[in-house]
Amino acid sequence: MKLKAYGKINISLDVIGKREDGYHLLRMIMQTVDIYDELTFEPCEEGIHITCDKEGVPTDKRNLVYKAIELFKNTYEIQGGIKVHINKNIPMEAGMAGGSTDAATALKAMRDLYKPEVSNQELMDLGVKIGADVPYCILGGTALCEGIGEVITPLKPFKNKVLLVVKPNFGVSTVSVYKAFNIKEVKDHPDTEGLITAMEKEDVSYVAENMMNLLEEVTIKKNEEIQEIKAFMVEEGSLGAMMTGSGPTVFGFFESKDKAEKCYEKLKGKYKEAFVTTTI
Ligand code: ATP
């Protein structure tokens, strides 16, 4: 069985408080993009065996796919083993939920193979035990994610919008960004409702000009290159550019594939992980 695991961008990321256990309370508009890992699943005698074409991805118990399969097997008392191969395309430590979407896809594969009667909600309740972004990745598409990211309201699809996605040549640890974030320093919050209305009207220009991510400042303070990529995209005709999640990946909306390709041509020499893509 072969499945695609799609990455995401944040159209907005707002922090509205902190839980007693230290987790931040968020309001985020999430959007799936057409950049994906490919996962192949093959049942076997016993054990969970993971391989990956990309160096640096843990293939043992630390892989979120391993955790997802182990949790599914224990919850539903599934016997037998499984081999999983991951073809990695989604940039890592990038703010694109690469690990979470692989875990979400592994849960879906296990359901298809062993327990088709399990509902999406049950799968999402399992997913949140692996990571806050996993429930969203199970549903995908356009959604408002609240709580720590696990309270999901699907929104009207915002498909086929052209983007250039550029991952700087370094990664950022999500935990370190949230640690450095101080809610008391926040002056402005994203206009989440205004963005949702604009997305419903497919007003890409408004969305591109008004999207906002409260973690951007924290990550940019330590990595100025993010600001430089944003500015470059806008100079080269982007309707607006922003960092996704805790970063450091930057995406910019463009009016057309042609315009996005022109900007891509100028950046691809410097950045190995750059993609002209669309929302889906
Ligand atoms: P997010 O957007 O959720 O913050 P991210 O893009 O910052 O995610 P990931 O690429 O998902 O970060 O993963 C970060 C780390 O998690 C990696 O450095 C890796 O060690 C570990 N990891 C575990 N499982 C996976 C997986 N299937 N794919 C990629 N990384 C994984």
Boltz pocket constraint, residues with backbone or C-beta under 6 A from the ligand:
constraints:
  - pocket:
      binder: B
      contacts: [[A, 56], [A, 57], [A, 58], [A, 62], [A, 63], [A, 64], [A, 65], [A, 86], [A, 90], [A, 91], [A, 92], [A, 93], [A, 94], [A, 95], [A, 96], [A, 97], [A, 98], [A, 99], [A, 100], [A, 102], [A, 103], [A, 133], [A, 172], [A, 174], [A, 245], [A, 246], [A, 247]]
      max_distance: 6.0
